[in-house]
Amino acid sequence: MARILIIEDNPANIELMSFLLSAYGHAPLSAADGPRGVAAARSERPDLIACDVNLPGMDGFAVLAELKGDPALAGVPILAVTALAMTGDREKVLAAGFDGYISKPIEPESFVAELEAFLTSTPAPASAPAAPAAPAAAATAPVTAMAANDATANDAMATAVTPATGARTLLLVDDDRFMLGVLNDMLIGQPYRVLSACSGEEALQVLSHEPVEVILCDQAMPGMRGTEVLAEAAARYPKTVRLMLSGQPDLTDIEAAIKSGVADGHYIKPLGARALREQLDEAFRLQSARGTG
């Protein structure tokens, strides 16, 4: 496991990069601007730093100069992560002293491997998926994207991995198909079926056809937000355990959902494979205590 510092002012980029690193057994750290990035690097001593070039105020080149000028950090690889696309941009960042260059938007399928190539000795991920699922593959098994009509939907759900006859069922809900693929990979080998839905509406359709013991739902989705999905599930299937998984900084709606009993818990992205499995094991135990039906 490596400790990797992300210096990036876009919260969505931080969330995605952190999620991917955590899923592959690494420990992500983050800072939202240059000064805090420099401070975090000096206090945390990461194994690798991925730094946006176009940071407001103190840009990536200034961050690089500060860190490479610090004897304690001079040997830490620093990668430029940037949307610069003009001829000569790559040469410019490498000439400035960056150890490598990763273009935005990042490619989720290869991002972790690209960073690992710059580690002095690449650690073996502790609880990582064997390989990342490409976004296109995430729409097929083991991810179940619900179809518009009921017959097709039932056929699609049959492609979900079923460990054993009568296995209990988890429903993952997230509008990002790649994230669904990563979560599915993290849960391979677990003693329950994993179904997936890419929207709140699809999730409710799955629930109308399938007995589901535990729901793990993202909050920030177009159409129905996660808390709205869980409110509907709570009204229709009160014994189902309803969990939120979100990387959003504003937790007002989620905290209200937990207080009212709409949600049973909330987990913050990124969540590593081991922690995810442990939390879901606890959720299935809670559901057993509630009973079925």
Secondary structure as UniProt FT lines:
FT   STRAND          3..7
FT   HELIX           11..23
FT   TURN            24..25
FT   STRAND          27..31
FT   HELIX           34..44
FT   STRAND          48..52
FT   HELIX           60..68
FT   TURN            71..75
FT   STRAND          78..82
FT   TURN            87..88
FT   HELIX           89..96
FT   STRAND          100..103
FT   TURN            108..110
FT   HELIX           111..116
FT   TURN            117..118
FT   TURN            135..136
FT   HELIX           137..139
FT   TURN            141..142
FT   HELIX           150..157
FT   TURN            158..159
FT   TURN            165..166
FT   STRAND          168..173
FT   HELIX           177..186
FT   TURN            187..189
FT   STRAND          192..197
FT   HELIX           200..209
FT   STRAND          214..217
FT   HELIX           226..236
FT   TURN            238..239
FT   STRAND          241..246
FT   HELIX           252..260
FT   STRAND          265..268
FT   HELIX           273..290
//
